[in-house]
Amino acid sequence: MNVKIFIREFPVAHLAIGVVGNVIFFVGSVLFIWHATELVAIWLFIIGSFGMMLGAVGQAVYIHERHRLNGAPGEAARSSLRG
């Protein structure tokens, strides 16, 4: 399966990746409170940030593909007003 097709057909996947990234980021942030868990906190912070980034990129690609295939929101209304 092509990556673009996967991103377009399963928008909930990048939403889930982003949510998991947010949770990991949050847990990593909390672990910074204690000095003993600082190394784990750093890695969770990095992994969570990466998950959040993947979720955002996936959502951006999904929106771009949807607009490319269906036209931008309101485009049909604007063209009917001109015509």
Secondary structure as GFF3:
##gff-version 3
##sequence-region A 1 83
A	DSSP	alpha_helix	3	9	.	.	.	ID=ss1
A	DSSP	alpha_helix	11	31	.	.	.	ID=ss2
A	DSSP	three_ten_helix	35	37	.	.	.	ID=ss3
A	DSSP	alpha_helix	38	70	.	.	.	ID=ss4
A	DSSP	alpha_helix	75	82	.	.	.	ID=ss5
###
